[in-house]
Amino acid sequence: MTVPASTSSPRWHDYVSTATAPVIWGSTYIVTSELLPPDRPFTAALIRVLPAGLLLVLLQRQFPKRQQWLRLMVLSALNIGAFQALLFVAAYRLPGGLAAVLGAIQPLLVMALAWVVDGRSPMRTTLFAAIAGVAGMAALLLSPQTVFEPVGIGAALAGAASMAAGVWLTRRWQLNMPVLALTGWQLLLGGLMLSPLAWLVDAPLPALGTAQWAAFAYLCLAGAMLAYGLWFRGIARLPVVGVASLGLLSPLTAVVLGWAVLGQSMTGMAFIGLAVVLTSVLAVQWTSIPAGSAAS
């Protein structure tokens, strides 16, 4: 079934299902740090997306039309290939808090694209809510000991720009493909783009145990196949700025799981930041709904 751009009001379950994607992505941090072999970021990204894409493509058996290939390649690079590579460069060069704060500018970048290219200026309340999300993320994750490394900062900003452009273009182009086929082809093509990095940069994988195989299976089936399917479905159904804002739930989930599962400390300021980010996400959803419509 093809999922077109929604012409009716988004429903509450559209928000919940789309929000599930960044929540799953947030859980992958703890899975990666606790279960996967260390220092193989591009290999982990490759195993996460390529098998999922291949499986979805084989299940859907929907081959892109000739005129769709260029746009599909661009979307695959922005949403998967370039984004995953830049994400891991930033993660290895920056503290996780700084990388998350820089990534939190994604909703603002989507607003800028919609404003400059589409001529749709954001509501003032939506803009302020997105800015509050960045401030809340900074209060939640930054510390006086944060190291500002130029290459890592550049990679984090470029990664946020890549994902923002991918979200905006996915909604703008609306390729006439079933959502699972669109997801599968982007994961497959993006995985192929990551292959040279995994081959040239990372060390070979060691022998894997049962827990590590299970972790890779989770990253592939839940972190890629399910999460990206829900994400692209949400892009087709929800306001694009609202979708981008939901991405803030990923680092938020990672922080909460680190506190609840690993016993990582959280200060009073961190709890305030968490509340501000959640309020920002809800406010962006509410204020980005087109005038005259309401979630039902």
MOJOHU-V638516 format. One record per pair of residues at least 12 apart in sequence whose ideal C-beta (glycine too) atoms are under 10 Angstrom apart, sorted by the first residue. I is the first residue (numbers start at 1). J is the second residue. If there is no record, write none. Layout:
i = <I,I>
j = <J,J>
This chain:
i = <1,1,1,2,2,2,2,2,2,2,2,2,2,3,3,3,3,3,3,3,3,3,3,3,3,4,4,4,4,4,5,5,5,5,5,5,5,6,6,6,6,6,6,7,8,8,8,9,9,9,9,9,9,9,10,10,10,10,10,10,10,10,10,10,10,10,10,11,11,11,11,12,12,13,13,14,14,14,14,14,14,14,14,14,15,15,15,15,15,15,15,15,15,15,16,16,17,17,17,17,17,17,17,18,18,18,18,18,18,18,18,18,18,18,18,18,18,18,19,19,19,19,19,19,19,19,19,19,19,19,20,20,20,20,20,20,20,20,21,21,21,21,21,21,21,21,21,21,21,21,21,21,21,21,22,22,22,22,22,22,22,22,22,22,22,22,22,22,22,22,23,23,23,23,23,23,23,23,23,23,24,24,24,24,24,24,24,24,24,24,24,24,24,25,25,25,25,25,25,25,25,25,25,25,25,25,26,26,26,26,26,26,26,26,26,26,26,26,26,27,27,27,27,27,27,27,27,27,27,27,28,28,28,28,28,28,28,28,28,28,28,28,29,29,29,29,29,29,29,29,29,29,30,30,30,30,30,30,30,30,31,31,31,31,31,31,31,31,31,31,32,32,32,32,32,32,32,32,33,33,33,33,34,34,34,34,35,35,35,35,35,35,35,35,35,35,36,36,36,36,36,36,36,37,37,37,37,37,37,37,37,37,37,38,39,39,39,40,40,40,40,40,40,40,40,41,41,41,41,41,41,41,41,41,41,41,42,42,42,42,42,42,42,42,42,42,42,42,42,43,43,43,43,43,43,43,43,43,43,43,44,44,44,44,44,44,44,44,44,45,45,45,45,45,45,45,45,45,45,45,45,45,45,45,46,46,46,46,46,46,46,46,46,46,46,46,47,47,47,47,47,47,47,47,47,47,48,48,48,48,48,48,48,48,48,48,48,48,48,49,49,49,49,49,49,49,49,49,49,49,49,49,49,49,49,49,49,49,50,50,50,50,50,50,50,50,50,50,50,50,50,51,51,51,51,51,51,51,51,51,51,52,52,52,52,52,52,52,52,52,52,52,52,52,52,52,52,53,53,53,53,53,53,53,53,53,53,53,53,53,53,53,53,54,54,54,54,54,55,55,55,55,55,55,55,56,56,56,56,56,56,56,56,56,56,56,56,56,56,57,57,57,57,57,57,57,57,58,58,59,59,59,59,60,60,60,60,60,60,60,60,60,61,61,62,62,62,62,62,62,62,63,63,63,64,64,64,64,64,64,64,65,65,65,67,68,68,68,68,68,68,69,69,71,71,71,71,71,71,72,72,72,72,72,72,72,73,73,73,73,73,74,74,74,74,74,75,75,75,75,75,75,75,75,75,75,75,75,75,76,76,76,76,76,76,76,76,76,76,76,77,77,77,77,77,77,77,78,78,78,78,78,78,78,78,78,78,78,78,79,79,79,79,79,79,79,79,79,79,79,79,79,79,79,79,80,80,80,80,80,80,80,80,80,80,80,80,80,80,80,81,81,81,81,81,81,81,81,81,81,81,82,82,82,82,82,82,82,82,82,82,83,83,83,83,83,83,83,83,83,83,84,84,84,84,84,84,84,84,85,85,85,85,85,85,85,85,85,85,86,86,86,86,86,86,86,86,86,86,86,87,87,87,87,87,87,87,87,87,88,88,88,88,88,88,89,89,89,89,89,89,89,89,90,90,90,90,90,90,90,90,90,90,90,90,90,91,91,91,91,92,92,92,92,93,93,93,93,93,93,93,93,93,94,94,94,94,94,94,94,94,94,95,95,95,95,95,95,95,95,95,96,96,96,96,96,97,97,97,97,97,97,97,97,97,97,97,98,98,98,98,98,98,98,98,98,98,98,98,99,99,99,99,99,99,99,99,100,100,100,100,100,100,100,100,100,100,100,100,100,101,101,101,101,101,101,101,101,101,101,101,101,101,101,102,102,102,102,102,102,102,102,102,102,102,102,103,103,103,103,103,103,103,103,103,103,103,103,104,104,104,104,104,104,104,104,104,104,104,104,104,104,104,104,104,104,104,105,105,105,105,105,105,105,105,105,105,105,106,106,106,106,106,106,106,106,106,106,106,106,106,106,106,106,106,106,107,107,107,107,107,107,107,107,107,107,107,107,107,107,107,107,107,107,107,107,107,107,107,107,108,108,108,108,108,108,108,108,108,108,108,109,109,109,109,109,109,109,109,109,109,109,110,110,110,110,110,110,110,110,110,110,110,110,110,110,110,110,110,110,110,111,111,111,111,111,111,111,111,111,111,111,111,112,112,112,113,113,113,113,113,113,113,113,113,113,114,114,114,114,114,114,115,117,117,117,118,118,118,120,120,122,122,122,122,123,123,123,123,123,124,125,125,125,125,125,126,126,126,126,126,126,126,126,126,126,126,127,127,127,128,128,128,128,129,129,129,129,129,129,129,129,129,129,129,129,130,130,130,130,130,130,130,130,130,130,131,132,132,132,132,132,132,132,133,133,133,133,133,133,133,133,133,133,133,133,134,134,134,134,135,135,135,135,136,136,136,136,136,136,136,136,136,136,136,136,137,137,137,137,137,137,137,137,137,138,138,138,139,139,139,139,139,139,139,139,139,139,140,140,140,140,140,140,140,140,140,140,140,140,140,140,141,141,141,141,141,141,141,141,142,142,142,143,143,143,160,160,163,163,164,164,164,164,166,166,166,166,166,167,167,167,167,167,167,167,167,167,168,168,168,168,168,169,169,170,170,170,170,170,170,170,170,171,171,171,171,171,171,171,171,171,171,172,172,174,174,175,177,179,179,179,179,179,179,179,179,179,179,180,180,180,180,180,182,182,182,182,182,182,183,183,183,183,183,183,183,183,183,183,184,184,184,184,186,186,187,187,187,187,187,190,190,191,227,231,231,231,234,238,238,238,238,239,239,239,239,239,239,239,240,241,241,241,241,242,242,242,242,242,242,242,243,243,243,244,244,245,245,245,245,245,245,245,245,245,246,246,246,247,248,248,248,248,248,249,249,249,251,252,252,252,252,252,255,255,255,255,256,259,259>
j = <178,179,180,62,174,175,176,177,178,179,181,182,236,174,177,178,179,180,182,232,233,234,235,236,237,174,176,179,236,237,171,172,174,235,236,237,240,234,236,237,238,239,293,293,237,293,296,289,290,292,293,294,295,296,234,237,238,239,242,285,288,289,290,293,294,295,296,237,238,295,296,295,296,237,295,230,233,234,236,237,238,242,243,295,234,237,238,242,243,246,281,282,285,295,230,234,229,230,231,233,234,237,238,230,231,232,233,234,235,236,237,238,242,243,246,247,249,285,230,231,234,238,243,245,246,247,249,253,281,285,222,226,227,230,231,234,246,249,222,223,226,227,228,229,230,231,232,233,234,243,246,247,249,250,227,230,231,234,243,245,246,247,248,249,250,251,252,253,254,281,227,230,246,249,250,252,253,254,256,257,218,219,222,223,224,226,227,228,230,231,249,250,253,219,222,223,224,227,228,231,247,249,250,251,253,254,100,247,248,249,250,251,252,253,254,255,256,257,258,218,219,222,223,227,250,253,254,256,257,261,44,48,215,218,219,222,223,224,227,250,253,254,91,96,100,250,251,253,254,255,257,258,253,254,257,258,260,261,262,264,44,211,214,215,216,218,219,222,223,257,44,45,48,91,215,216,219,223,96,254,258,262,211,215,261,262,208,209,211,212,213,214,215,216,218,219,205,208,211,212,215,216,219,202,203,204,205,206,207,208,212,215,216,203,92,202,203,88,198,201,202,203,204,205,206,84,85,87,88,89,91,92,197,198,201,202,84,85,88,89,194,195,196,197,198,199,200,201,202,194,195,197,198,199,201,202,203,204,205,216,84,88,194,198,202,205,215,216,219,80,81,83,84,85,87,88,190,191,194,197,198,202,219,224,84,190,191,192,193,194,195,196,197,198,199,202,191,194,198,205,215,216,217,219,220,224,80,84,187,191,194,216,218,219,220,221,223,224,225,76,80,81,84,186,187,188,189,190,191,192,193,194,219,220,223,224,225,228,80,187,188,189,190,191,192,193,194,195,198,220,224,187,188,191,216,217,219,220,221,224,225,183,184,187,188,191,219,220,221,222,223,224,225,226,227,228,229,76,80,183,184,185,186,187,188,189,190,191,192,220,224,225,228,184,187,188,191,192,184,187,188,220,221,224,225,178,180,181,182,183,184,185,186,187,188,224,225,228,229,180,181,183,184,185,187,188,189,184,188,180,181,184,225,177,178,179,180,181,182,183,184,185,181,184,177,178,180,181,182,184,185,177,181,185,175,176,177,181,182,185,189,175,176,177,175,173,175,176,177,182,185,185,189,169,170,172,173,174,175,173,175,177,182,185,186,189,185,186,189,190,193,165,166,169,170,173,165,166,167,169,170,173,175,182,185,186,189,190,232,166,182,185,186,187,188,189,190,191,192,193,162,165,166,186,189,190,193,161,162,163,164,165,166,167,168,169,170,186,190,162,163,165,166,167,169,170,183,186,187,189,190,228,231,232,235,162,163,166,183,186,187,188,189,190,191,192,193,194,224,228,162,186,187,189,190,191,192,193,194,195,197,158,159,161,162,163,165,166,190,193,194,158,159,160,161,162,163,164,165,166,190,159,162,163,190,191,193,194,197,155,158,159,162,190,193,194,197,198,201,103,154,155,156,157,158,159,160,161,162,163,99,103,155,156,158,159,160,162,163,155,159,194,197,201,202,151,152,154,155,156,158,159,197,102,103,149,151,152,153,154,155,156,157,158,159,160,152,155,156,159,149,151,152,155,147,149,150,151,152,153,154,155,156,146,147,148,149,151,152,153,155,156,141,142,143,145,146,147,148,149,152,141,251,254,255,258,137,138,140,141,142,143,145,146,251,255,270,137,138,141,142,143,146,147,148,149,152,153,156,141,152,153,155,156,159,160,251,137,138,140,141,142,156,248,250,251,252,254,255,277,133,134,135,136,137,138,139,140,141,142,146,156,251,273,134,137,138,152,153,154,155,156,157,158,159,160,134,137,156,157,159,160,163,164,247,248,250,251,130,131,133,134,135,136,137,138,140,141,160,245,247,248,250,251,252,277,280,130,131,133,134,137,156,157,160,161,164,244,130,133,134,159,160,161,162,163,164,165,166,167,241,243,244,245,247,248,122,126,127,129,130,131,133,134,160,164,167,240,241,242,243,244,245,246,247,248,280,281,284,288,122,127,130,131,133,134,160,164,241,244,245,130,157,160,161,162,163,164,165,167,168,244,122,130,160,163,164,165,166,167,168,171,239,240,241,242,243,244,245,247,288,123,126,127,130,164,168,240,241,244,245,284,288,161,164,168,161,164,165,167,168,169,172,240,241,244,168,171,172,239,240,241,127,168,169,172,168,172,240,240,241,241,284,287,288,241,284,287,288,291,287,283,284,286,287,288,239,241,242,245,283,284,285,286,287,288,289,241,284,287,280,283,284,287,241,245,279,280,281,282,283,284,285,286,287,288,241,244,245,248,280,281,283,284,287,288,280,276,277,279,280,281,283,284,245,247,248,252,276,277,278,279,280,281,283,284,248,276,277,280,273,276,277,280,248,252,272,273,274,275,276,277,278,279,280,281,248,251,252,255,273,274,276,277,280,273,276,277,267,269,270,271,272,273,274,275,276,277,251,252,255,266,267,269,270,271,272,273,274,275,276,277,251,252,254,255,270,273,274,277,269,270,273,267,269,270,244,247,244,247,240,241,244,247,186,190,232,235,244,231,232,234,235,240,241,243,244,247,235,240,241,243,244,235,240,182,186,231,232,235,236,240,243,232,234,235,236,237,238,239,240,243,244,235,240,235,236,232,232,228,229,230,231,232,233,234,235,236,237,225,228,229,232,233,228,229,232,233,235,236,224,225,226,227,228,229,230,231,232,233,224,225,228,229,228,232,220,224,225,228,229,224,228,224,250,243,246,247,246,285,288,289,295,284,285,287,288,289,290,293,288,284,285,287,288,281,284,285,286,287,288,289,284,285,288,284,288,277,280,281,282,283,284,285,287,288,281,284,285,281,277,278,280,281,284,277,278,281,277,273,274,277,278,281,270,273,274,277,274,271,274>
